[in-house]
């Protein structure tokens, strides 16, 4: 189970990325509830921001290949294998790539 401190960090990241990306808060809440970012592109910038905060994406938008350095908080013992698989997801741009990686990690 994740600690309250981790929950606070996750909330702050989500709040900050909602503001930075200009995403509609109701869309973010729906994506969180459904554990999936819709494929319509409206939350791609939000996904990029979140993955940068978790060190999955570098500042330039490229995918960080060192999955051990990701700061994704999880109590899933299979997380390492999932990260290895998900880091290889790609899209036509950084936003689509971020969405695909986020959705893969959320499964």
TIRO-720752 format. One record per residue: x, y, z negated of N, C-alpha, C, O in turn. Coordinates in steps of 0.2 Angstrom, whole numbers, always signed. Layout:
<node n_xx="X" n_yy="Y" n_zz="Z" ca_xx="X" ca_yy="Y" ca_zz="Z" c_xx="X" c_yy="Y" c_zz="Z" o_xx="X" o_yy="Y" o_zz="Z"/>
...
END
This chain:
<node n_xx="+4" n_yy="-6" n_zz="+0" ca_xx="+0" ca_yy="+0" ca_zz="+0" c_xx="+4" c_yy="+6" c_zz="+0" o_xx="+9" o_yy="+6" o_zz="-4"/>
<node n_xx="+2" n_yy="+11" n_zz="+4" ca_xx="+6" ca_yy="+17" ca_zz="+4" c_xx="+5" c_yy="+22" c_zz="-2" o_xx="+0" o_yy="+22" o_zz="-4"/>
<node n_xx="+11" n_yy="+25" n_zz="-4" ca_xx="+10" ca_yy="+29" ca_zz="-10" c_xx="+7" c_yy="+36" c_zz="-8" o_xx="+6" o_yy="+38" o_zz="-2"/>
<node n_xx="+5" n_yy="+39" n_zz="-14" ca_xx="+1" ca_yy="+46" ca_zz="-13" c_xx="+6" c_yy="+51" c_zz="-10" o_xx="+4" o_yy="+55" o_zz="-6"/>
<node n_xx="+13" n_yy="+50" n_zz="-11" ca_xx="+17" ca_yy="+55" ca_zz="-8" c_xx="+18" c_yy="+54" c_zz="-1" o_xx="+18" o_yy="+59" o_zz="+3"/>
<node n_xx="+18" n_yy="+48" n_zz="+2" ca_xx="+18" ca_yy="+46" ca_zz="+9" c_xx="+12" c_yy="+49" c_zz="+12" o_xx="+12" o_yy="+52" o_zz="+17"/>
<node n_xx="+6" n_yy="+48" n_zz="+9" ca_xx="+0" ca_yy="+50" ca_zz="+11" c_xx="+0" c_yy="+58" c_zz="+12" o_xx="-3" o_yy="+61" o_zz="+17"/>
<node n_xx="+3" n_yy="+61" n_zz="+8" ca_xx="+4" ca_yy="+69" ca_zz="+8" c_xx="+8" c_yy="+71" c_zz="+14" o_xx="+6" o_yy="+75" o_zz="+18"/>
<node n_xx="+13" n_yy="+67" n_zz="+15" ca_xx="+18" ca_yy="+69" ca_zz="+21" c_xx="+14" c_yy="+67" c_zz="+27" o_xx="+14" o_yy="+72" o_zz="+32"/>
<node n_xx="+10" n_yy="+62" n_zz="+28" ca_xx="+6" ca_yy="+60" ca_zz="+34" c_xx="+1" c_yy="+66" c_zz="+35" o_xx="+0" o_yy="+68" o_zz="+41"/>
<node n_xx="-3" n_yy="+68" n_zz="+30" ca_xx="-8" ca_yy="+73" ca_zz="+30" c_xx="-4" c_yy="+80" c_zz="+33" o_xx="-7" o_yy="+83" o_zz="+37"/>
<node n_xx="+1" n_yy="+81" n_zz="+30" ca_xx="+5" ca_yy="+87" ca_zz="+32" c_xx="+7" c_yy="+87" c_zz="+39" o_xx="+6" o_yy="+92" o_zz="+43"/>
<node n_xx="+10" n_yy="+81" n_zz="+42" ca_xx="+12" ca_yy="+81" ca_zz="+49" c_xx="+5" c_yy="+82" c_zz="+53" o_xx="+6" o_yy="+85" o_zz="+58"/>
<node n_xx="+0" n_yy="+78" n_zz="+51" ca_xx="-6" ca_yy="+79" ca_zz="+55" c_xx="-9" c_yy="+86" c_zz="+56" o_xx="-11" o_yy="+88" o_zz="+61"/>
<node n_xx="-9" n_yy="+89" n_zz="+50" ca_xx="-11" ca_yy="+96" ca_zz="+50" c_xx="-7" c_yy="+101" c_zz="+54" o_xx="-9" o_yy="+104" o_zz="+58"/>
<node n_xx="+0" n_yy="+100" n_zz="+53" ca_xx="+4" ca_yy="+104" ca_zz="+57" c_xx="+4" c_yy="+103" c_zz="+64" o_xx="+4" o_yy="+108" o_zz="+68"/>
<node n_xx="+3" n_yy="+97" n_zz="+66" ca_xx="+3" ca_yy="+95" ca_zz="+73" c_xx="-4" c_yy="+97" c_zz="+76" o_xx="-4" o_yy="+99" o_zz="+82"/>
<node n_xx="-9" n_yy="+97" n_zz="+73" ca_xx="-15" ca_yy="+100" ca_zz="+75" c_xx="-15" c_yy="+107" c_zz="+77" o_xx="-17" o_yy="+109" o_zz="+82"/>
<node n_xx="-12" n_yy="+111" n_zz="+72" ca_xx="-11" ca_yy="+118" ca_zz="+73" c_xx="-6" c_yy="+119" c_zz="+79" o_xx="-8" o_yy="+123" o_zz="+83"/>
<node n_xx="+0" n_yy="+116" n_zz="+79" ca_xx="+5" ca_yy="+117" ca_zz="+84" c_xx="+3" c_yy="+115" c_zz="+91" o_xx="+4" o_yy="+119" o_zz="+96"/>
<node n_xx="-1" n_yy="+110" n_zz="+91" ca_xx="-4" ca_yy="+108" ca_zz="+98" c_xx="-10" c_yy="+111" c_zz="+100" o_xx="-12" o_yy="+111" o_zz="+106"/>
<node n_xx="-13" n_yy="+115" n_zz="+96" ca_xx="-20" ca_yy="+118" ca_zz="+97" c_xx="-25" c_yy="+113" c_zz="+98" o_xx="-31" o_yy="+114" o_zz="+101"/>
<node n_xx="-24" n_yy="+106" n_zz="+96" ca_xx="-29" ca_yy="+101" ca_zz="+97" c_xx="-35" c_yy="+103" c_zz="+93" o_xx="-35" o_yy="+106" o_zz="+87"/>
<node n_xx="-41" n_yy="+100" n_zz="+95" ca_xx="-47" ca_yy="+101" ca_zz="+92" c_xx="-47" c_yy="+96" c_zz="+86" o_xx="-46" o_yy="+90" o_zz="+86"/>
<node n_xx="-48" n_yy="+99" n_zz="+80" ca_xx="-48" ca_yy="+95" ca_zz="+73" c_xx="-53" c_yy="+89" c_zz="+73" o_xx="-51" o_yy="+84" o_zz="+71"/>
<node n_xx="-58" n_yy="+90" n_zz="+77" ca_xx="-63" ca_yy="+84" ca_zz="+77" c_xx="-61" c_yy="+78" c_zz="+81" o_xx="-62" o_yy="+73" o_zz="+80"/>
<node n_xx="-57" n_yy="+80" n_zz="+87" ca_xx="-54" ca_yy="+75" ca_zz="+91" c_xx="-49" c_yy="+71" c_zz="+87" o_xx="-48" o_yy="+65" o_zz="+88"/>
<node n_xx="-45" n_yy="+75" n_zz="+83" ca_xx="-39" ca_yy="+72" ca_zz="+79" c_xx="-42" c_yy="+67" c_zz="+74" o_xx="-40" o_yy="+61" o_zz="+73"/>
<node n_xx="-48" n_yy="+69" n_zz="+71" ca_xx="-51" ca_yy="+65" ca_zz="+66" c_xx="-54" c_yy="+59" c_zz="+69" o_xx="-54" o_yy="+53" o_zz="+66"/>
<node n_xx="-57" n_yy="+60" n_zz="+75" ca_xx="-60" ca_yy="+54" ca_zz="+79" c_xx="-54" c_yy="+49" c_zz="+81" o_xx="-55" o_yy="+43" o_zz="+80"/>
<node n_xx="-49" n_yy="+51" n_zz="+83" ca_xx="-43" ca_yy="+47" ca_zz="+85" c_xx="-40" c_yy="+43" c_zz="+79" o_xx="-39" o_yy="+37" o_zz="+79"/>
<node n_xx="-40" n_yy="+47" n_zz="+73" ca_xx="-38" ca_yy="+44" ca_zz="+67" c_xx="-42" c_yy="+38" c_zz="+65" o_xx="-40" o_yy="+33" o_zz="+63"/>
<node n_xx="-49" n_yy="+40" n_zz="+65" ca_xx="-54" ca_yy="+35" ca_zz="+63" c_xx="-54" c_yy="+29" c_zz="+68" o_xx="-55" o_yy="+23" o_zz="+65"/>
<node n_xx="-53" n_yy="+30" n_zz="+74" ca_xx="-53" ca_yy="+24" ca_zz="+79" c_xx="-46" c_yy="+21" c_zz="+80" o_xx="-46" o_yy="+16" o_zz="+84"/>
<node n_xx="-41" n_yy="+24" n_zz="+77" ca_xx="-34" ca_yy="+21" ca_zz="+78" c_xx="-32" c_yy="+21" c_zz="+85" o_xx="-29" o_yy="+16" o_zz="+88"/>
<node n_xx="-34" n_yy="+26" n_zz="+89" ca_xx="-33" ca_yy="+27" ca_zz="+96" c_xx="-34" c_yy="+34" c_zz="+99" o_xx="-39" o_yy="+37" o_zz="+97"/>
<node n_xx="-29" n_yy="+36" n_zz="+102" ca_xx="-29" ca_yy="+42" ca_zz="+106" c_xx="-33" c_yy="+41" c_zz="+113" o_xx="-30" o_yy="+37" o_zz="+116"/>
<node n_xx="-38" n_yy="+45" n_zz="+114" ca_xx="-41" ca_yy="+44" ca_zz="+121" c_xx="-37" c_yy="+45" c_zz="+127" o_xx="-32" o_yy="+49" o_zz="+126"/>
<node n_xx="-38" n_yy="+42" n_zz="+132" ca_xx="-34" ca_yy="+42" ca_zz="+138" c_xx="-36" c_yy="+48" c_zz="+142" o_xx="-34" o_yy="+48" o_zz="+148"/>
<node n_xx="-39" n_yy="+53" n_zz="+139" ca_xx="-41" ca_yy="+59" ca_zz="+143" c_xx="-36" c_yy="+65" c_zz="+143" o_xx="-37" o_yy="+70" o_zz="+146"/>
<node n_xx="-30" n_yy="+64" n_zz="+140" ca_xx="-25" ca_yy="+69" ca_zz="+140" c_xx="-26" c_yy="+75" c_zz="+135" o_xx="-21" o_yy="+79" o_zz="+134"/>
<node n_xx="-32" n_yy="+75" n_zz="+131" ca_xx="-33" ca_yy="+81" ca_zz="+127" c_xx="-29" c_yy="+81" c_zz="+121" o_xx="-28" o_yy="+86" o_zz="+117"/>
<node n_xx="-26" n_yy="+75" n_zz="+119" ca_xx="-22" ca_yy="+75" ca_zz="+112" c_xx="-15" c_yy="+73" c_zz="+114" o_xx="-11" o_yy="+71" o_zz="+109"/>
<node n_xx="-13" n_yy="+73" n_zz="+120" ca_xx="-6" ca_yy="+71" ca_zz="+122" c_xx="-1" c_yy="+76" c_zz="+118" o_xx="+4" o_yy="+73" o_zz="+116"/>
<node n_xx="-2" n_yy="+82" n_zz="+118" ca_xx="+3" ca_yy="+87" ca_zz="+115" c_xx="+3" c_yy="+85" c_zz="+107" o_xx="+8" o_yy="+86" o_zz="+104"/>
<node n_xx="-3" n_yy="+84" n_zz="+104" ca_xx="-3" ca_yy="+82" ca_zz="+97" c_xx="+1" c_yy="+75" c_zz="+96" o_xx="+5" o_yy="+75" o_zz="+91"/>
<node n_xx="+0" n_yy="+71" n_zz="+101" ca_xx="+4" ca_yy="+64" ca_zz="+100" c_xx="+12" c_yy="+66" c_zz="+101" o_xx="+16" o_yy="+63" o_zz="+97"/>
<node n_xx="+14" n_yy="+70" n_zz="+105" ca_xx="+21" ca_yy="+72" ca_zz="+106" c_xx="+23" c_yy="+75" c_zz="+99" o_xx="+29" o_yy="+73" o_zz="+97"/>
<node n_xx="+20" n_yy="+79" n_zz="+96" ca_xx="+22" ca_yy="+83" ca_zz="+90" c_xx="+22" c_yy="+77" c_zz="+85" o_xx="+27" o_yy="+77" o_zz="+81"/>
<node n_xx="+17" n_yy="+73" n_zz="+84" ca_xx="+18" ca_yy="+68" ca_zz="+79" c_xx="+24" c_yy="+63" c_zz="+79" o_xx="+27" o_yy="+62" o_zz="+74"/>
<node n_xx="+25" n_yy="+61" n_zz="+86" ca_xx="+31" ca_yy="+56" ca_zz="+87" c_xx="+37" c_yy="+60" c_zz="+85" o_xx="+42" o_yy="+57" o_zz="+83"/>
<node n_xx="+38" n_yy="+66" n_zz="+87" ca_xx="+44" ca_yy="+70" ca_zz="+85" c_xx="+45" c_yy="+70" c_zz="+77" o_xx="+50" o_yy="+69" o_zz="+75"/>
<node n_xx="+39" n_yy="+71" n_zz="+74" ca_xx="+40" ca_yy="+72" ca_zz="+67" c_xx="+42" c_yy="+65" c_zz="+64" o_xx="+46" o_yy="+65" o_zz="+59"/>
<node n_xx="+40" n_yy="+59" n_zz="+67" ca_xx="+42" ca_yy="+53" ca_zz="+64" c_xx="+48" c_yy="+50" c_zz="+68" o_xx="+50" o_yy="+44" o_zz="+67"/>
<node n_xx="+52" n_yy="+55" n_zz="+71" ca_xx="+58" ca_yy="+53" ca_zz="+74" c_xx="+58" c_yy="+48" c_zz="+80" o_xx="+63" o_yy="+44" o_zz="+81"/>
<node n_xx="+52" n_yy="+47" n_zz="+82" ca_xx="+51" ca_yy="+42" ca_zz="+88" c_xx="+53" c_yy="+45" c_zz="+95" o_xx="+56" o_yy="+42" o_zz="+99"/>
<node n_xx="+52" n_yy="+52" n_zz="+95" ca_xx="+54" ca_yy="+56" ca_zz="+101" c_xx="+59" c_yy="+61" c_zz="+98" o_xx="+59" o_yy="+63" o_zz="+93"/>
<node n_xx="+64" n_yy="+62" n_zz="+103" ca_xx="+69" ca_yy="+67" ca_zz="+101" c_xx="+66" c_yy="+74" c_zz="+103" o_xx="+61" o_yy="+74" o_zz="+106"/>
<node n_xx="+69" n_yy="+79" n_zz="+101" ca_xx="+67" ca_yy="+86" ca_zz="+102" c_xx="+66" c_yy="+87" c_zz="+110" o_xx="+61" o_yy="+91" o_zz="+111"/>
<node n_xx="+70" n_yy="+84" n_zz="+114" ca_xx="+69" ca_yy="+85" ca_zz="+121" c_xx="+63" c_yy="+81" c_zz="+124" o_xx="+62" o_yy="+81" o_zz="+130"/>
<node n_xx="+60" n_yy="+77" n_zz="+120" ca_xx="+54" ca_yy="+72" ca_zz="+122" c_xx="+56" c_yy="+65" c_zz="+124" o_xx="+52" o_yy="+61" o_zz="+126"/>
<node n_xx="+63" n_yy="+64" n_zz="+124" ca_xx="+65" ca_yy="+57" ca_zz="+126" c_xx="+64" c_yy="+52" c_zz="+120" o_xx="+64" o_yy="+55" o_zz="+115"/>
<node n_xx="+63" n_yy="+46" n_zz="+122" ca_xx="+61" ca_yy="+41" ca_zz="+117" c_xx="+68" c_yy="+39" c_zz="+113" o_xx="+73" o_yy="+38" o_zz="+116"/>
<node n_xx="+67" n_yy="+39" n_zz="+107" ca_xx="+73" ca_yy="+37" ca_zz="+102" c_xx="+73" c_yy="+30" c_zz="+102" o_xx="+68" o_yy="+26" o_zz="+100"/>
<node n_xx="+78" n_yy="+27" n_zz="+105" ca_xx="+79" ca_yy="+20" ca_zz="+105" c_xx="+81" c_yy="+16" c_zz="+99" o_xx="+80" o_yy="+10" o_zz="+98"/>
<node n_xx="+83" n_yy="+20" n_zz="+94" ca_xx="+85" ca_yy="+17" ca_zz="+87" c_xx="+79" c_yy="+17" c_zz="+83" o_xx="+77" o_yy="+21" o_zz="+79"/>
<node n_xx="+75" n_yy="+11" n_zz="+83" ca_xx="+69" ca_yy="+10" ca_zz="+80" c_xx="+70" c_yy="+10" c_zz="+72" o_xx="+65" o_yy="+12" o_zz="+68"/>
<node n_xx="+76" n_yy="+9" n_zz="+70" ca_xx="+77" ca_yy="+9" ca_zz="+63" c_xx="+77" c_yy="+16" c_zz="+60" o_xx="+76" o_yy="+17" o_zz="+54"/>
<node n_xx="+78" n_yy="+21" n_zz="+64" ca_xx="+78" ca_yy="+28" ca_zz="+62" c_xx="+71" c_yy="+31" c_zz="+62" o_xx="+71" o_yy="+37" o_zz="+59"/>
<node n_xx="+66" n_yy="+27" n_zz="+64" ca_xx="+59" ca_yy="+30" ca_zz="+64" c_xx="+57" c_yy="+31" c_zz="+57" o_xx="+59" o_yy="+27" o_zz="+52"/>
<node n_xx="+54" n_yy="+36" n_zz="+56" ca_xx="+51" ca_yy="+38" ca_zz="+49" c_xx="+44" c_yy="+36" c_zz="+48" o_xx="+40" o_yy="+39" o_zz="+44"/>
<node n_xx="+41" n_yy="+32" n_zz="+52" ca_xx="+34" ca_yy="+30" ca_zz="+52" c_xx="+33" c_yy="+26" c_zz="+45" o_xx="+37" o_yy="+21" o_zz="+44"/>
<node n_xx="+28" n_yy="+28" n_zz="+42" ca_xx="+27" ca_yy="+25" ca_zz="+35" c_xx="+22" c_yy="+19" c_zz="+36" o_xx="+16" o_yy="+20" o_zz="+39"/>
<node n_xx="+24" n_yy="+13" n_zz="+34" ca_xx="+20" ca_yy="+7" ca_zz="+35" c_xx="+21" c_yy="+2" c_zz="+30" o_xx="+27" o_yy="+1" o_zz="+28"/>
<node n_xx="+16" n_yy="-2" n_zz="+28" ca_xx="+18" ca_yy="-8" ca_zz="+24" c_xx="+17" c_yy="-14" c_zz="+28" o_xx="+16" o_yy="-20" o_zz="+25"/>
<node n_xx="+17" n_yy="-14" n_zz="+35" ca_xx="+16" ca_yy="-19" ca_zz="+39" c_xx="+23" c_yy="-23" c_zz="+40" o_xx="+28" o_yy="-20" o_zz="+42"/>
<node n_xx="+23" n_yy="-29" n_zz="+38" ca_xx="+30" ca_yy="-32" ca_zz="+39" c_xx="+32" c_yy="-34" c_zz="+46" o_xx="+38" o_yy="-35" o_zz="+47"/>
<node n_xx="+28" n_yy="-33" n_zz="+51" ca_xx="+29" ca_yy="-34" ca_zz="+58" c_xx="+31" c_yy="-28" c_zz="+61" o_xx="+32" o_yy="-28" o_zz="+67"/>
<node n_xx="+31" n_yy="-22" n_zz="+57" ca_xx="+32" ca_yy="-16" ca_zz="+60" c_xx="+39" c_yy="-15" c_zz="+65" o_xx="+38" o_yy="-12" o_zz="+70"/>
<node n_xx="+44" n_yy="-19" n_zz="+63" ca_xx="+50" ca_yy="-18" ca_zz="+67" c_xx="+49" c_yy="-21" c_zz="+74" o_xx="+52" o_yy="-18" o_zz="+79"/>
<node n_xx="+46" n_yy="-27" n_zz="+74" ca_xx="+45" ca_yy="-30" ca_zz="+81" c_xx="+40" c_yy="-25" c_zz="+85" o_xx="+41" o_yy="-24" o_zz="+91"/>
<node n_xx="+35" n_yy="-23" n_zz="+82" ca_xx="+30" ca_yy="-18" ca_zz="+85" c_xx="+34" c_yy="-12" c_zz="+88" o_xx="+33" o_yy="-10" o_zz="+93"/>
<node n_xx="+38" n_yy="-9" n_zz="+84" ca_xx="+42" ca_yy="-3" ca_zz="+86" c_xx="+46" c_yy="-5" c_zz="+92" o_xx="+46" o_yy="-1" o_zz="+97"/>
<node n_xx="+50" n_yy="-11" n_zz="+92" ca_xx="+54" ca_yy="-13" ca_zz="+98" c_xx="+49" c_yy="-13" c_zz="+104" o_xx="+51" o_yy="-11" o_zz="+110"/>
<node n_xx="+44" n_yy="-16" n_zz="+104" ca_xx="+39" ca_yy="-17" ca_zz="+109" c_xx="+36" c_yy="-10" c_zz="+112" o_xx="+36" o_yy="-9" o_zz="+118"/>
<node n_xx="+34" n_yy="-6" n_zz="+107" ca_xx="+31" ca_yy="+0" ca_zz="+109" c_xx="+35" c_yy="+6" c_zz="+111" o_xx="+33" o_yy="+10" o_zz="+115"/>
<node n_xx="+42" n_yy="+6" n_zz="+109" ca_xx="+46" ca_yy="+11" ca_zz="+112" c_xx="+47" c_yy="+11" c_zz="+119" o_xx="+50" o_yy="+15" o_zz="+122"/>
<node n_xx="+45" n_yy="+5" n_zz="+123" ca_xx="+46" ca_yy="+4" ca_zz="+130" c_xx="+40" c_yy="+6" c_zz="+134" o_xx="+40" o_yy="+6" o_zz="+140"/>
<node n_xx="+35" n_yy="+9" n_zz="+130" ca_xx="+29" ca_yy="+11" ca_zz="+134" c_xx="+31" c_yy="+18" c_zz="+137" o_xx="+34" o_yy="+22" o_zz="+134"/>
<node n_xx="+29" n_yy="+19" n_zz="+144" ca_xx="+30" ca_yy="+25" ca_zz="+147" c_xx="+24" c_yy="+27" c_zz="+151" o_xx="+20" o_yy="+23" o_zz="+153"/>
<node n_xx="+24" n_yy="+34" n_zz="+152" ca_xx="+19" ca_yy="+37" ca_zz="+156" c_xx="+22" c_yy="+41" c_zz="+161" o_xx="+28" o_yy="+41" o_zz="+162"/>
<node n_xx="+18" n_yy="+45" n_zz="+165" ca_xx="+20" ca_yy="+49" ca_zz="+170" c_xx="+23" c_yy="+56" c_zz="+167" o_xx="+27" o_yy="+59" o_zz="+171"/>
<node n_xx="+22" n_yy="+57" n_zz="+161" ca_xx="+25" ca_yy="+63" ca_zz="+158" c_xx="+26" c_yy="+61" c_zz="+150" o_xx="+24" o_yy="+56" o_zz="+148"/>
<node n_xx="+29" n_yy="+66" n_zz="+147" ca_xx="+30" ca_yy="+65" ca_zz="+140" c_xx="+24" c_yy="+64" c_zz="+136" o_xx="+24" o_yy="+60" o_zz="+131"/>
<node n_xx="+19" n_yy="+68" n_zz="+137" ca_xx="+12" ca_yy="+67" ca_zz="+134" c_xx="+9" c_yy="+61" c_zz="+135" o_xx="+7" o_yy="+58" o_zz="+130"/>
<node n_xx="+9" n_yy="+58" n_zz="+141" ca_xx="+6" ca_yy="+51" ca_zz="+142" c_xx="+10" c_yy="+46" c_zz="+138" o_xx="+8" o_yy="+41" o_zz="+136"/>
<node n_xx="+17" n_yy="+47" n_zz="+139" ca_xx="+21" ca_yy="+42" ca_zz="+135" c_xx="+20" c_yy="+42" c_zz="+128" o_xx="+19" o_yy="+37" o_zz="+125"/>
<node n_xx="+19" n_yy="+48" n_zz="+125" ca_xx="+18" ca_yy="+49" ca_zz="+118" c_xx="+11" c_yy="+45" c_zz="+116" o_xx="+11" o_yy="+42" o_zz="+111"/>
<node n_xx="+6" n_yy="+46" n_zz="+120" ca_xx="+0" ca_yy="+43" ca_zz="+119" c_xx="+0" c_yy="+36" c_zz="+119" o_xx="-3" o_yy="+32" o_zz="+115"/>
<node n_xx="+4" n_yy="+33" n_zz="+124" ca_xx="+4" ca_yy="+26" ca_zz="+125" c_xx="+8" c_yy="+23" c_zz="+119" o_xx="+6" o_yy="+18" o_zz="+116"/>
<node n_xx="+13" n_yy="+26" n_zz="+117" ca_xx="+17" ca_yy="+24" ca_zz="+111" c_xx="+13" c_yy="+24" c_zz="+105" o_xx="+13" o_yy="+19" o_zz="+101"/>
<node n_xx="+10" n_yy="+29" n_zz="+104" ca_xx="+5" ca_yy="+30" ca_zz="+98" c_xx="+0" c_yy="+25" c_zz="+97" o_xx="-1" o_yy="+22" o_zz="+92"/>
<node n_xx="-3" n_yy="+24" n_zz="+103" ca_xx="-9" ca_yy="+19" ca_zz="+103" c_xx="-6" c_yy="+12" c_zz="+102" o_xx="-9" o_yy="+8" o_zz="+99"/>
<node n_xx="+0" n_yy="+10" n_zz="+105" ca_xx="+3" ca_yy="+4" ca_zz="+104" c_xx="+5" c_yy="+3" c_zz="+96" o_xx="+4" o_yy="-2" o_zz="+93"/>
<node n_xx="+8" n_yy="+8" n_zz="+93" ca_xx="+10" ca_yy="+8" ca_zz="+86" c_xx="+3" c_yy="+7" c_zz="+81" o_xx="+4" o_yy="+4" o_zz="+76"/>
<node n_xx="-2" n_yy="+10" n_zz="+84" ca_xx="-8" ca_yy="+10" ca_zz="+80" c_xx="-12" c_yy="+3" c_zz="+80" o_xx="-17" o_yy="+2" o_zz="+76"/>
<node n_xx="-10" n_yy="-1" n_zz="+84" ca_xx="-14" ca_yy="-8" ca_zz="+85" c_xx="-12" c_yy="-12" c_zz="+79" o_xx="-15" o_yy="-18" o_zz="+78"/>
END
